[in-house]
Amino acid sequence: MTLPALSAPVAAPRRQILDMLIRRDPLRSLAHLKQRYGDRVRLAIGNRTILLLSHPDDIRQVLVAQPQAFTKPRIRGENQLTRLLGNGLLTSEGEYHHQQRLVLQPAFHRQHLATYAEAMVRAANEEGATWQDGATLDIAARMQQLTLRIVGETLFGTRID
């Protein structure tokens, strides 16, 4: 699909794409592609073309200005993420996505976001205070617990950890 009102993306060499897929740090790989090739990178993977857009104006174009012009990746007619995440805001499209977005939108008003930041900092500081120098931690589990605590406090007003 061509990007409305956007210039052509730079094609990343297949070697770079394979390196990105093989690495265990996909975020670092994506950052490397952006740094090396710019704000618009075209990735050819098999018979698919994936666009990596990093500039805020491009992201606004896709998410706000013309969301109907872009679709989420599908395999055999089914959204890949839907099987994993269910039919939620991240995976839905069209009118259903719009209705879900309207329901969630008040929770992301700037007044609410300020209180979320305070709760996040407080919870992160409390978590960090429990760590001991030289101790071995399962950081993935600890971050998952911290995230659950922050979500509980900010969205439900209670600690659910």
C-alpha positions in Angstrom: 0.0 0.0 0.0 1.3 3.5 -0.8 1.4 5.9 2.1 -0.9 8.9 1.6 0.9 12.2 1.8 4.2 10.5 2.7 7.4 10.2 0.7 8.7 6.8 -0.2 10.4 4.8 2.6 14.0 3.6 2.3 14.3 -0.1 1.7 16.4 -1.9 4.3 18.7 -4.6 2.9 17.6 -8.2 3.5 20.7 -8.8 5.6 19.5 -6.0 8.0 16.1 -7.5 8.2 17.4 -11.0 9.0 19.7 -9.6 11.6 16.7 -7.8 13.2 14.6 -11.0 13.2 17.4 -13.1 14.7 18.4 -10.7 17.5 16.9 -11.2 20.9 16.5 -7.4 21.3 13.9 -6.4 18.7 13.5 -2.8 20.1 17.2 -2.2 19.7 17.1 -3.7 16.2 14.2 -1.3 15.3 16.1 1.6 16.8 19.1 0.6 14.7 17.1 0.5 11.5 15.7 4.0 12.3 19.1 5.4 13.0 20.7 3.9 9.9 17.9 4.4 7.4 15.7 7.2 8.7 12.1 7.7 9.8 10.6 5.6 7.0 12.0 2.1 6.5 10.5 -0.5 4.1 11.1 -4.1 5.2 10.5 -6.9 2.7 9.8 -10.1 4.6 8.8 -13.0 2.3 5.9 -11.7 0.1 5.0 -9.0 2.7 6.1 -5.4 2.9 6.2 -3.9 6.4 6.7 -0.2 7.0 8.6 1.1 10.0 7.4 4.6 10.6 9.2 6.6 13.3 8.4 10.3 12.7 5.4 11.6 14.8 3.8 13.2 11.7 3.8 9.8 9.9 2.4 8.0 13.0 -0.3 10.7 13.3 -1.1 10.1 9.6 -1.6 6.4 10.1 -3.3 6.5 13.5 -5.4 9.7 13.4 -5.6 11.4 10.0 -6.3 8.3 7.8 -6.6 5.2 9.9 -9.1 3.7 7.5 -6.3 3.6 4.8 -4.2 1.2 6.8 -4.9 -2.3 8.0 -3.3 -4.5 10.6 -1.4 -7.6 9.4 -3.6 -10.6 8.6 -2.8 -14.2 8.0 -5.4 -16.4 6.4 -8.0 -13.7 6.9 -7.5 -13.5 10.7 -5.6 -10.8 12.5 -2.6 -12.5 14.1 -2.7 -10.4 17.3 -6.4 -11.2 17.8 -5.6 -14.8 18.6 -3.1 -13.7 21.2 -4.8 -10.6 22.6 -8.5 -11.0 21.8 -10.6 -8.5 19.9 -9.6 -5.4 21.8 -8.5 -1.9 21.0 -5.1 -3.0 19.7 -6.4 -5.6 17.4 -9.8 -4.3 16.1 -10.4 -2.0 13.2 -13.2 0.2 11.7 -16.3 1.1 13.7 -15.7 -1.5 16.5 -12.3 0.0 17.1 -13.7 3.5 17.1 -16.4 2.6 19.7 -13.8 1.0 21.9 -11.5 4.0 21.6 -14.4 6.3 22.7 -15.0 4.2 25.8 -11.3 4.3 26.8 -10.6 7.9 25.9 -11.7 9.6 29.1 -9.1 7.5 31.1 -6.4 9.2 29.0 -7.3 12.8 29.6 -4.3 14.9 30.5 -5.6 15.4 34.1 -5.7 11.7 34.6 -2.3 11.2 33.0 -0.7 13.4 35.6 -1.9 11.3 38.4 -0.8 8.1 36.6 2.7 9.5 36.4 2.8 10.1 40.1 1.5 6.6 40.9 4.1 5.1 38.5 7.0 7.0 40.1 5.8 6.1 43.6 5.4 2.4 42.7 8.8 2.3 40.9 10.5 3.9 43.9 8.9 1.4 46.3 9.9 -1.5 44.1 13.5 -0.3 43.8 13.7 0.1 47.6 13.2 -3.6 48.0 16.2 -4.5 45.8 19.4 -5.6 47.4 22.9 -4.9 46.0 24.3 -8.1 44.5 20.9 -9.9 44.6 19.7 -11.9 41.6 16.2 -10.9 40.4 13.8 -12.3 37.8 13.5 -8.8 36.3 10.7 -9.9 33.9 8.6 -11.2 36.7 9.3 -8.1 38.9 8.4 -5.7 36.0 5.2 -7.7 35.3 4.2 -7.4 39.0 5.1 -3.7 39.0 3.0 -3.1 35.9 0.1 -5.0 37.4 0.3 -2.8 40.5 0.4 0.4 38.5 -2.5 -0.6 36.3 -4.5 -1.6 39.4 -3.8 1.7 41.2 -4.3 4.0 38.2 -7.2 2.4 36.4 -9.1 0.7 39.3 -8.0 2.7 42.3 -6.8 -0.4 44.2 -3.6 -2.4 44.7 -4.1 -5.8 43.0 -0.5 -7.1 43.4 
